[in-house]
Amino acid sequence: MSSHGMKALILILLPLTFSSCNGQVESKPKNQEKTPLVADSTEANKSKDPLFFIDGQLCQHLRKIFQDTKGHLWFGTNVYGVMRYNGDTLEYFTERQGYSGGRATGILEDDEGHIWIASGFGLNKFDGESFTVFTEEDGLGNNEIWCITMDSKGIFWIGHNEGLTRFDGEHFENIPVPKPQVDAPNTIYSPNRITGIAEDEKGNLWLGTDGYGICRYDGKNFTHFTVEEGLCDNTIYGLMADSKGNLWIGTFWGGVSKFDGEQFTNYTKDGVISGVEVSAFFEDKNGDIWFGVENNGVYRYDGSAFIHYYKEEGLDGSILSIYRDQENRFWFGGWGGLFRFREGSFTPVTSDGPWR
């Protein structure tokens, strides 16, 4: 027990098979029935696995951060399933508890309080007691999901290796996404892959693609934007629509762009931002825009200037997720695990915290 009285309960022995970012989808059996959540209090000996754990960190590679309406914090990882911190106990959920396995690429909560987790092996629904996994057998277009969002009408939109799927909670609808003419597209995984989804203030969906730029979907028509229209790169990593009506675009090879609806501003190309692989966009309550850059820390844009945080502030490696919770705690996750940001510096988070 830490000085804060936090008790760390490791629910399962962590799997030792590494599922890298470049791993292929493995075949997973469909859950015929919901798997009950079975607690296993066996303490995992992290010190025996230095490849995956760094200086006592929760995990090496933390991809997603989310807080539900109960105040529980959820953390999605690459190798160790998902973690939940309820204010007192830290829990790991993997295949043993019914989670699909694979990298966690999105975490959402619906109006009924169910937690939905997108992964490399399908879509997971957690009802508070057990997991249900939806896969291609249920109508999902592809099991390897890269992004998920819930729109203003409560509809799920899922981006995966074979395109876009609409899900109303019961039925899947796979929607073909046309491609623009692109000379020599620099595709990483699949030419049909949707890498990011964002809804703007007008209800349009913006889709990031693997080598074909971005496109706007109004429910009927697709409008494409590529480097020909001013985008800094056609291979998209992440998207975010901000409160001012701008679309922020992170790419794999060209850095970061902002689209105001009429023109693109390419901050990396203009030399303002260092590094070309950009993701993890987040807008804080002040309207400042945060994002991570591969092997170059994070940036904060206050509307007039960019502030850079990196090794001098306690970061090393790459940040993949940024989240400020209901208690105003600021969390950053990435290759080095989980970090708290306070008073201009970053502190690694272990099972003992700092949580409060």
NORRA-V489092 format. One record per residue. N is the residue number from 1. RES is the residue in three letters. PHI is phi in degrees with one decimal (none if undefined). Layout:
n: <N;N>
res: <RES;RES>
phi: <PHI;PHI>
This chain:
n: <1;2;3;4;5;6;7;8;9;10;11;12;13;14;15;16;17;18;19;20;21;22;23;24;25;26;27;28;29;30;31;32;33;34;35;36;37;38;39;40;41;42;43;44;45;46;47;48;49;50;51;52;53;54;55;56;57;58;59;60;61;62;63;64;65;66;67;68;69;70;71;72;73;74;75;76;77;78;79;80;81;82;83;84;85;86;87;88;89;90;91;92;93;94;95;96;97;98;99;100;101;102;103;104;105;106;107;108;109;110;111;112;113;114;115;116;117;118;119;120;121;122;123;124;125;126;127;128;129;130;131;132;133;134;135;136;137;138;139;140;141;142;143;144;145;146;147;148;149;150;151;152;153;154;155;156;157;158;159;160;161;162;163;164;165;166;167;168;169;170;171;172;173;174;175;176;177;178;179;180;181;182;183;184;185;186;187;188;189;190;191;192;193;194;195;196;197;198;199;200;201;202;203;204;205;206;207;208;209;210;211;212;213;214;215;216;217;218;219;220;221;222;223;224;225;226;227;228;229;230;231;232;233;234;235;236;237;238;239;240;241;242;243;244;245;246;247;248;249;250;251;252;253;254;255;256;257;258;259;260;261;262;263;264;265;266;267;268;269;270;271;272;273;274;275;276;277;278;279;280;281;282;283;284;285;286;287;288;289;290;291;292;293;294;295;296;297;298;299;300;301;302;303;304;305;306;307;308;309;310;311;312;313;314;315;316;317;318;319;320;321;322;323;324;325;326;327;328;329;330;331;332;333;334;335;336;337;338;339;340;341;342;343;344;345;346;347;348;349;350;351;352;353;354;355;356>
res: <MET;SER;SER;HIS;GLY;MET;LYS;ALA;LEU;ILE;LEU;ILE;LEU;LEU;PRO;LEU;THR;PHE;SER;SER;CYS;ASN;GLY;GLN;VAL;GLU;SER;LYS;PRO;LYS;ASN;GLN;GLU;LYS;THR;PRO;LEU;VAL;ALA;ASP;SER;THR;GLU;ALA;ASN;LYS;SER;LYS;ASP;PRO;LEU;PHE;PHE;ILE;ASP;GLY;GLN;LEU;CYS;GLN;HIS;LEU;ARG;LYS;ILE;PHE;GLN;ASP;THR;LYS;GLY;HIS;LEU;TRP;PHE;GLY;THR;ASN;VAL;TYR;GLY;VAL;MET;ARG;TYR;ASN;GLY;ASP;THR;LEU;GLU;TYR;PHE;THR;GLU;ARG;GLN;GLY;TYR;SER;GLY;GLY;ARG;ALA;THR;GLY;ILE;LEU;GLU;ASP;ASP;GLU;GLY;HIS;ILE;TRP;ILE;ALA;SER;GLY;PHE;GLY;LEU;ASN;LYS;PHE;ASP;GLY;GLU;SER;PHE;THR;VAL;PHE;THR;GLU;GLU;ASP;GLY;LEU;GLY;ASN;ASN;GLU;ILE;TRP;CYS;ILE;THR;MET;ASP;SER;LYS;GLY;ILE;PHE;TRP;ILE;GLY;HIS;ASN;GLU;GLY;LEU;THR;ARG;PHE;ASP;GLY;GLU;HIS;PHE;GLU;ASN;ILE;PRO;VAL;PRO;LYS;PRO;GLN;VAL;ASP;ALA;PRO;ASN;THR;ILE;TYR;SER;PRO;ASN;ARG;ILE;THR;GLY;ILE;ALA;GLU;ASP;GLU;LYS;GLY;ASN;LEU;TRP;LEU;GLY;THR;ASP;GLY;TYR;GLY;ILE;CYS;ARG;TYR;ASP;GLY;LYS;ASN;PHE;THR;HIS;PHE;THR;VAL;GLU;GLU;GLY;LEU;CYS;ASP;ASN;THR;ILE;TYR;GLY;LEU;MET;ALA;ASP;SER;LYS;GLY;ASN;LEU;TRP;ILE;GLY;THR;PHE;TRP;GLY;GLY;VAL;SER;LYS;PHE;ASP;GLY;GLU;GLN;PHE;THR;ASN;TYR;THR;LYS;ASP;GLY;VAL;ILE;SER;GLY;VAL;GLU;VAL;SER;ALA;PHE;PHE;GLU;ASP;LYS;ASN;GLY;ASP;ILE;TRP;PHE;GLY;VAL;GLU;ASN;ASN;GLY;VAL;TYR;ARG;TYR;ASP;GLY;SER;ALA;PHE;ILE;HIS;TYR;TYR;LYS;GLU;GLU;GLY;LEU;ASP;GLY;SER;ILE;LEU;SER;ILE;TYR;ARG;ASP;GLN;GLU;ASN;ARG;PHE;TRP;PHE;GLY;GLY;TRP;GLY;GLY;LEU;PHE;ARG;PHE;ARG;GLU;GLY;SER;PHE;THR;PRO;VAL;THR;SER;ASP;GLY;PRO;TRP;ARG>
phi: <none;-80.9;-63.8;-91.7;79.4;-82.0;-105.9;-95.5;-116.2;-90.2;-80.1;-148.0;-73.1;-74.2;-68.1;-99.4;-81.9;-83.3;-109.2;-76.0;-57.9;-99.2;-71.6;-91.8;-70.7;-96.8;-72.7;-121.7;-68.4;-73.1;-72.3;-73.9;-133.8;-65.5;-88.0;-67.5;-80.3;-112.2;-78.7;-132.9;-87.1;-59.1;-77.2;-76.0;-90.3;-65.9;-63.6;-82.8;-127.9;-63.8;-63.4;-103.5;-117.1;-116.8;49.8;79.9;-60.9;-65.4;-167.6;-81.0;-127.1;-109.0;-98.1;-137.0;-133.2;-154.9;-117.8;-87.2;-70.4;-85.2;90.2;-74.7;-95.4;-114.4;-129.0;-97.7;-118.9;-86.1;-118.8;-107.4;67.3;-124.9;-119.1;-131.6;-115.3;-99.2;101.1;-140.4;-124.5;-103.4;-121.6;-107.7;-118.5;-133.1;-58.4;-62.4;-94.4;105.6;-64.7;-65.7;86.9;83.9;-61.8;-90.9;-114.2;-175.0;-136.2;-138.1;-127.4;-91.3;-66.7;-93.8;86.7;-77.9;-98.9;-111.1;-126.7;-81.7;-145.3;-76.0;-126.1;124.9;-108.9;-103.7;-118.2;-113.6;-95.9;102.8;-126.7;-152.2;-102.5;-121.6;-111.3;-105.6;-133.5;-58.6;-64.4;-94.0;115.7;-62.5;-63.2;-163.6;-75.5;-87.7;-89.9;-112.8;-161.1;-151.6;-144.9;-111.4;-81.8;-67.0;-100.6;84.9;-92.6;-84.4;-122.4;-121.7;-104.5;-143.6;-64.6;-112.2;122.1;-122.3;-129.0;-99.4;-138.9;-96.0;100.8;-130.3;-124.2;-98.2;-129.1;-90.8;-111.6;-64.7;-110.6;-67.8;-111.9;-80.9;-76.8;-131.1;-78.7;49.5;-61.6;-93.1;-76.8;-95.1;-111.9;-149.2;-66.1;-97.5;-67.4;-101.4;-101.0;-159.4;-137.5;-142.7;-103.4;-91.9;-67.6;-93.2;88.9;-74.3;-98.3;-108.8;-118.0;-95.3;-124.2;-98.5;111.0;-126.3;73.4;-118.1;-144.7;-103.3;-119.1;-97.5;100.4;-130.8;-119.8;-110.4;-119.7;-101.1;-135.3;-130.3;-61.4;-65.1;-94.8;116.8;-62.8;-74.4;-163.8;-90.4;-100.9;-96.8;-103.5;-156.7;-134.4;-152.1;-93.6;-92.1;-74.0;-97.7;90.2;-92.3;-107.8;-99.7;-124.7;-102.5;-123.8;-87.2;-120.6;-121.1;84.8;-123.1;-125.0;-123.0;-117.7;-95.8;101.5;-125.5;-145.1;-96.9;-113.9;-104.7;-69.5;-71.5;-60.5;-80.0;84.9;-79.3;-112.1;-99.1;102.4;-115.1;-103.9;-123.5;-157.7;63.1;-68.0;-152.7;-108.8;-87.2;-67.8;-88.0;86.4;-74.1;-103.2;-112.2;-160.2;-101.3;-125.6;-51.4;55.4;-149.8;69.9;-132.1;-122.8;-123.3;-110.5;-96.6;102.2;-133.5;-148.5;-103.1;-110.0;-103.9;-123.7;-152.5;-62.0;-65.7;-96.8;106.7;-100.5;-149.7;91.9;-123.8;-97.2;-115.6;-151.6;-136.0;-157.1;-108.0;-92.7;-65.6;-90.2;69.0;-81.3;-108.5;-114.1;-133.8;-123.9;-177.2;-63.6;-91.4;104.5;-111.8;-132.3;-101.5;-109.0;-145.7;52.6;83.6;-137.5;-110.6;-120.9;-61.7;-107.7;-108.0;-61.0;-90.9;110.4;-75.3;-101.6;-101.0>
